[in-house]
Structure formats: structure tokens, C-alpha cells
Amino acid sequence: MGVGTAFGTFGELLQGVLPEEDGDFLVTLPVARWTMATYRPGSASGGIEVRPAGKTKALRLARMIVDSAPYDRSCSAERGGAAVAGGLLTVNSVIPEGKGLASSSADLVATARAVGRALGVPMPPARIERLLSRIEPTDGVLYPAIVAFHHRSVRLRAVLGSLPPMAVIGVDEGGSVDTVDFNRIPKPFTQADRRAYADLLDRLDRAVRHQDLVEVGRIATRSALMNQRLRHKALLEPMREICREVGGLGVAVGHSGTTLGVLVDVTDPSCTRRVTAAAQACAELTGRAAGGPGAAGQVAVYRTLSFGSTG
């Protein structure tokens, strides 16, 4: 049996379009929410099954990997003298779907790792990228770092590094967003906007290298504001006000999702007080806003992931 895991994200620190061709990009914000996939080769039917049944993209990826893998009798069972291929893929995740938290990307990366390990097939990031590019736009969760990633063409742009941990006090506006449909929407960004995104990416690169969480918060907030033309979030201004009231770093959003969150420095001696105050204010805000179609109205606290050396 092969086992694979992948983390989710709380939206993105930055997402937009650069001046160059294939300029759509994002910068990941990894959080401690996970998907775990297991793959057990061998099936009486000879096919691959997935549980839960709705994980159809993970099933498609598993079939792609198995179909391209060298045949190995140790990865099949024999019944009645006939080789029985296939297997059972199980995907367990605590990442909410359709919210902009990279749930689908985490499912796919965990699946690739699980099936690869079960079949003895190496799954380096470049190979996973090639596979995922045949399925859908994908987040950069296959890299243990904050990365700039071209999500539509599924390729790494740059590894930016790691940051000290932050708390993210998150709210959900309700409903869900299909990533594939969202990425078909024409981007209403001018050349000036594209240059602004390039400047923000340069600033974020420096901020990560210098461990400057204040600057990271500013950039995340600016990106959220610029994204309003593409996917408007009614709670963005109230969340910015909460951030100012509690002394947060800024507001991060799921640019292609329904989530917004206040960033708080975990190393700040006032962290507990700030997180508690933000959570209470967010609960009051979502309580007032709840009632629309699919409204969640719940507040969740996330913790960002920090990594070792990424060089």
C-alpha cells in the first residue's frame, strides 16, 4: 500500500497576472490542513475504485499513473490464473472544498504520491506537474515552501522560501467556486495592473527573504483589493476593519474561492489576545451576514506552515 499527503493553503498571499505571456500566477500560503491518500493495488474487477466516490479527479489521476507505469506482477493479484490489476484509492481530507483552500490540488498531489509509492514509480515535482496539467489548473502545494506558481500552466516560477508562523482567523462567505470555471473567466487587468502585480511579486520575494511579516500583510491585502474586480467579496472591507481593530498584519483571501482571513503574527506576545478578539469580531460579522444561499457563518482559526531550508 502507498500513502501520500499534501497540505492545503489559505487562499493566496498574492494572485494576478504578470506582463509576460502565460502571466497568470499565484503565491501560496500553506496551512496545517491536510489531505491523505492511500492506494492499495489489486482489484477483483481489474479496475481502480475511489472512496469517496465523488473524488473523480483523483480517480482520473490514479488511472493515468497506473496506465503509464511498467507492469509489475507484485502490483497485481492473481485469481483463477488471471492477473488482476487495478486497486483501491482512498482520499481523506480535512480541507473544505470549493472555498479557495487548494483542496483539489491537495487531493491530486497526495494521490500522485500514494499511487507512485505503491507502484514504486518516482514522483518528483516536475512529473506531478506534467500529470496535473492534463487535469486542471493547480496550486503549488507539491513544494514544501512558499512558492510563486503558474497555476494555469501548472509550473513552478520560483521558490520564495519560508516565513515565521502566522494565525489566520478565517471566515467563509458561503457557496463554492469551481476552479476550472473560474480560470476560464477573462482577466480584466490592464498592462498597468500587470506591472503592479510584477512589483508586488518583487516586494513579496524580498519580504519573505527578510522575514518581514508586516510587508507580507500589506501585499496580501493589496492583492485582495485588486481581486475585487474579478471575484468580489462583500466581507472584505469589514474584515479589513477587524484587522485594524485587533492589530493584525493584513487580510488574505481565496482569490478563486469564498474565504477571507485576518493574519496575526504568532510570535507577537499579544497573539492570543489578538486572535481571540478577531475571532469574536468575525463571529459577530458572519452572524449578521449569514442567511444567504449556502452561507456558512462559521469562523475557523488556521496556522500557517513554516519550513526548513528551501535552498
MARVEXNU-142802 format. One record per residue (C-alpha): residue number from 0; x, y, z. Coordinates in nm, 3 decimals, always signed. Layout:
BEGIN
   num        c1        c2        c3
   NUM         X         Y         Z
...
END
This chain:
BEGIN
   num        c1        c2        c3
     0    +0.000    +0.000    +0.000
     1    +0.119    +0.351    -0.080
     2    +0.044    +0.657    +0.130
     3    +0.072    +1.021    +0.023
     4    -0.005    +1.350    +0.192
     5    -0.033    +1.715    +0.086
     6    -0.114    +2.036    +0.272
     7    -0.373    +2.294    +0.181
     8    -0.346    +2.671    +0.168
     9    -0.544    +2.964    +0.299
    10    -0.608    +3.117    -0.038
    11    -0.303    +3.301    -0.163
    12    -0.072    +3.576    -0.046
    13    -0.080    +3.716    -0.399
    14    -0.255    +3.622    -0.722
    15    -0.281    +3.802    -1.052
    16    -0.134    +3.834    -1.399
    17    +0.219    +3.942    -1.494
    18    +0.312    +4.138    -1.811
    19    +0.462    +3.831    -1.982
    20    +0.284    +3.563    -2.183
    21    +0.144    +3.291    -1.956
    22    +0.148    +3.552    -1.684
    23    -0.123    +3.409    -1.457
    24    +0.041    +3.329    -1.124
    25    -0.017    +3.291    -0.752
    26    +0.190    +3.280    -0.435
    27    +0.095    +3.005    -0.192
    28    +0.007    +3.044    +0.176
    29    +0.050    +2.689    +0.317
    30    -0.154    +2.600    +0.625
    31    -0.172    +2.299    +0.856
    32    -0.473    +2.133    +0.694
    33    -0.408    +1.808    +0.513
    34    -0.521    +1.551    +0.262
    35    -0.403    +1.191    +0.298
    36    -0.442    +0.942    +0.015
    37    -0.382    +0.567    +0.027
    38    -0.358    +0.332    -0.268
    39    -0.382    -0.045    -0.235
    40    -0.306    -0.230    -0.564
    41    -0.519    -0.525    -0.662
    42    -0.887    -0.535    -0.750
    43    -1.119    -0.825    -0.833
    44    -1.279    -0.612    -1.104
    45    -0.947    -0.522    -1.258
    46    -1.034    -0.153    -1.234
    47    -0.949    +0.129    -0.999
    48    -1.205    +0.240    -0.743
    49    -1.203    +0.557    -0.534
    50    -1.355    +0.639    -0.199
    51    -1.538    +0.868    -0.156
    52    -1.689    +0.818    -0.498
    53    -1.702    +1.192    -0.565
    54    -1.322    +1.221    -0.586
    55    -1.334    +1.181    -0.963
    56    -1.030    +1.394    -1.042
    57    -0.815    +1.187    -0.807
    58    -0.952    +0.872    -0.973
    59    -0.860    +1.004    -1.317
    60    -0.507    +1.082    -1.200
    61    -0.464    +0.738    -1.044
    62    -0.569    +0.574    -1.371
    63    -0.321    +0.790    -1.565
    64    -0.034    +0.684    -1.338
    65    -0.126    +0.315    -1.336
    66    -0.175    +0.308    -1.715
    67    +0.170    +0.459    -1.773
    68    +0.353    +0.252    -1.511
    69    +0.561    -0.053    -1.611
    70    +0.363    -0.371    -1.545
    71    +0.474    -0.538    -1.223
    72    +0.322    -0.866    -1.106
    73    +0.383    -0.759    -0.746
    74    +0.131    -0.481    -0.805
    75    -0.142    -0.720    -0.906
    76    -0.318    -1.020    -0.760
    77    -0.389    -1.346    -0.933
    78    -0.723    -1.521    -0.918
    79    -0.820    -1.819    -1.131
    80    -0.491    -1.800    -1.317
    81    -0.556    -1.446    -1.446
    82    -0.367    -1.134    -1.342
    83    -0.592    -0.883    -1.166
    84    -0.479    -0.520    -1.193
    85    -0.642    -0.206    -1.057
    86    -0.668    -0.106    -0.696
    87    -0.846    +0.098    -0.431
    88    -0.773    +0.469    -0.384
    89    -0.895    +0.627    -0.059
    90    -0.880    +1.004    -0.014
    91    -0.927    +1.156    +0.332
    92    -0.918    +1.534    +0.370
    93    -0.997    +1.797    +0.632
    94    -0.970    +2.077    +0.374
    95    -1.311    +2.229    +0.283
    96    -1.393    +2.201    -0.088
    97    -1.473    +2.488    -0.323
    98    -1.351    +2.756    -0.080
    99    -1.016    +2.852    -0.232
   100    -0.811    +2.642    +0.011
   101    -0.641    +2.419    -0.251
   102    -0.849    +2.113    -0.160
   103    -0.847    +1.973    -0.514
   104    -0.475    +2.037    -0.558
   105    -0.402    +1.865    -0.227
   106    -0.617    +1.566    -0.328
   107    -0.427    +1.530    -0.655
   108    -0.078    +1.572    -0.511
   109    -0.149    +1.326    -0.229
   110    -0.292    +1.080    -0.483
   111    +0.012    +1.104    -0.710
   112    +0.241    +1.036    -0.418
   113    +0.033    +0.745    -0.287
   114    -0.002    +0.568    -0.622
   115    +0.363    +0.632    -0.708
   116    +0.480    +0.480    -0.381
   117    +0.252    +0.178    -0.418
   118    +0.383    +0.106    -0.767
   119    +0.745    +0.200    -0.699
   120    +0.724    +0.485    -0.951
   121    +0.918    +0.802    -0.861
   122    +0.701    +1.114    -0.835
   123    +0.929    +1.419    -0.839
   124    +0.755    +1.758    -0.857
   125    +0.821    +1.803    -1.230
   126    +0.645    +1.475    -1.309
   127    +0.349    +1.562    -1.087
   128    +0.323    +1.898    -1.264
   129    +0.306    +1.730    -1.605
   130    +0.034    +1.494    -1.486
   131    -0.174    +1.762    -1.318
   132    -0.153    +1.995    -1.617
   133    -0.367    +1.739    -1.803
   134    -0.643    +1.766    -1.543
   135    -0.694    +2.122    -1.416
   136    -0.528    +2.446    -1.301
   137    -0.337    +2.357    -0.985
   138    -0.194    +2.523    -0.676
   139    +0.174    +2.486    -0.582
   140    +0.118    +2.257    -0.282
   141    +0.364    +1.997    -0.411
   142    +0.651    +2.219    -0.290
   143    +0.738    +2.244    +0.084
   144    +0.774    +2.622    +0.076
   145    +0.602    +2.946    -0.016
   146    +0.625    +2.946    -0.394
   147    +0.531    +3.159    -0.691
   148    +0.343    +2.924    -0.920
   149    +0.189    +2.946    -1.266
   150    -0.134    +2.767    -1.178
   151    -0.293    +2.763    -1.523
   152    +0.006    +2.602    -1.696
   153    +0.099    +2.412    -1.375
   154    +0.465    +2.502    -1.343
   155    +0.689    +2.643    -1.074
   156    +0.805    +3.002    -1.117
   157    +1.018    +3.045    -0.806
   158    +1.067    +2.914    -0.454
   159    +1.038    +3.219    -0.228
   160    +1.116    +3.044    +0.100
   161    +0.951    +3.022    +0.440
   162    +0.803    +3.263    +0.695
   163    +0.753    +3.256    +1.072
   164    +0.413    +3.104    +1.159
   165    +0.101    +3.316    +1.145
   166    -0.251    +3.258    +1.268
   167    -0.528    +3.311    +1.014
   168    -0.871    +3.388    +1.155
   169    -1.087    +3.287    +0.863
   170    -1.448    +3.335    +0.757
   171    -1.643    +3.186    +0.471
   172    -1.887    +3.394    +0.266
   173    -2.071    +3.076    +0.169
   174    -2.124    +2.885    -0.152
   175    -1.843    +2.730    -0.354
   176    -1.633    +2.805    -0.661
   177    -1.526    +2.563    -0.934
   178    -1.157    +2.625    -1.005
   179    -1.177    +2.522    -1.370
   180    -1.472    +2.753    -1.438
   181    -1.307    +3.040    -1.251
   182    -0.991    +3.016    -1.459
   183    -1.193    +3.046    -1.779
   184    -1.305    +3.396    -1.679
   185    -1.122    +3.667    -1.881
   186    -0.896    +3.872    -1.654
   187    -0.996    +4.243    -1.663
   188    -0.641    +4.358    -1.582
   189    -0.467    +4.633    -1.779
   190    -0.096    +4.650    -1.860
   191    -0.063    +4.888    -1.565
   192    -0.226    +4.625    -1.343
   193    +0.014    +4.362    -1.472
   194    +0.312    +4.583    -1.393
   195    +0.166    +4.643    -1.047
   196    +0.145    +4.266    -0.993
   197    +0.509    +4.229    -1.101
   198    +0.606    +4.494    -0.846
   199    +0.404    +4.321    -0.574
   200    +0.573    +3.989    -0.654
   201    +0.917    +4.151    -0.627
   202    +0.819    +4.310    -0.296
   203    +0.685    +3.980    -0.165
   204    +1.003    +3.799    -0.267
   205    +1.206    +4.049    -0.063
   206    +0.962    +4.034    +0.228
   207    +0.988    +3.655    +0.253
   208    +1.368    +3.668    +0.234
   209    +1.378    +3.931    +0.509
   210    +1.105    +3.760    +0.718
   211    +0.904    +4.084    +0.707
   212    +0.552    +3.982    +0.811
   213    +0.426    +4.341    +0.815
   214    +0.512    +4.382    +0.448
   215    +0.365    +4.039    +0.371
   216    +0.037    +4.152    +0.529
   217    +0.034    +4.472    +0.323
   218    +0.087    +4.281    -0.001
   219    -0.180    +4.022    +0.081
   220    -0.431    +4.299    +0.150
   221    -0.343    +4.481    -0.172
   222    -0.386    +4.161    -0.372
   223    -0.726    +4.102    -0.212
   224    -0.836    +4.453    -0.310
   225    -0.716    +4.416    -0.669
   226    -0.903    +4.086    -0.698
   227    -1.237    +4.252    -0.619
   228    -1.293    +4.319    -0.989
   229    -1.259    +3.950    -1.063
   230    -1.439    +3.792    -0.768
   231    -1.597    +4.044    -0.535
   232    -1.607    +3.965    -0.162
   233    -1.870    +4.155    +0.031
   234    -1.691    +4.096    +0.362
   235    -1.352    +4.232    +0.257
   236    -1.397    +4.582    +0.396
   237    -1.545    +4.460    +0.728
   238    -1.255    +4.213    +0.758
   239    -1.005    +4.493    +0.694
   240    -1.170    +4.690    +0.973
   241    -1.143    +4.393    +1.209
   242    -0.777    +4.359    +1.111
   243    -0.713    +4.724    +1.201
   244    -0.901    +4.694    +1.530
   245    -0.707    +4.390    +1.653
   246    -0.368    +4.497    +1.516
   247    -0.343    +4.225    +1.253
   248    -0.091    +4.211    +0.972
   249    -0.338    +4.217    +0.686
   250    -0.615    +4.022    +0.513
   251    -0.558    +3.719    +0.289
   252    -0.828    +3.576    +0.065
   253    -0.902    +3.277    -0.151
   254    -0.885    +3.467    -0.479
   255    -1.078    +3.194    -0.658
   256    -1.282    +3.099    -0.351
   257    -1.509    +3.223    -0.075
   258    -1.273    +3.264    +0.221
   259    -1.116    +3.568    +0.388
   260    -0.882    +3.574    +0.685
   261    -0.705    +3.814    +0.920
   262    -0.332    +3.743    +0.953
   263    -0.176    +3.761    +1.302
   264    +0.189    +3.717    +1.396
   265    +0.213    +3.411    +1.623
   266    +0.539    +3.535    +1.776
   267    +0.373    +3.858    +1.896
   268    +0.332    +3.848    +2.278
   269    -0.024    +3.978    +2.224
   270    -0.107    +3.699    +1.976
   271    -0.363    +3.520    +2.196
   272    -0.547    +3.843    +2.270
   273    -0.545    +3.948    +1.904
   274    -0.665    +3.607    +1.780
   275    -0.944    +3.594    +2.039
   276    -1.061    +3.947    +1.958
   277    -1.051    +3.878    +1.584
   278    -1.241    +3.550    +1.621
   279    -1.513    +3.718    +1.828
   280    -1.546    +4.004    +1.578
   281    -1.555    +3.761    +1.286
   282    -1.826    +3.555    +1.458
   283    -2.037    +3.867    +1.501
   284    -1.975    +3.965    +1.138
   285    -2.068    +3.628    +0.991
   286    -2.365    +3.603    +1.223
   287    -2.502    +3.923    +1.070
   288    -2.415    +3.816    +0.717
   289    -2.546    +3.458    +0.739
   290    -2.871    +3.360    +0.575
   291    -2.783    +3.374    +0.207
   292    -2.766    +3.066    -0.017
   293    -2.501    +2.830    +0.114
   294    -2.389    +3.074    +0.382
   295    -2.153    +2.910    +0.629
   296    -2.127    +3.171    +0.902
   297    -1.851    +2.979    +1.083
   298    -1.514    +3.109    +1.196
   299    -1.204    +2.888    +1.182
   300    -0.850    +2.955    +1.301
   301    -0.568    +2.822    +1.084
   302    -0.194    +2.814    +1.140
   303    +0.046    +2.870    +0.855
   304    +0.324    +2.622    +0.795
   305    +0.692    +2.706    +0.832
   306    +0.956    +2.501    +0.657
   307    +1.325    +2.432    +0.697
   308    +1.584    +2.543    +0.447
   309    +1.433    +2.568    +0.099
   310    +1.755    +2.643    -0.082
END
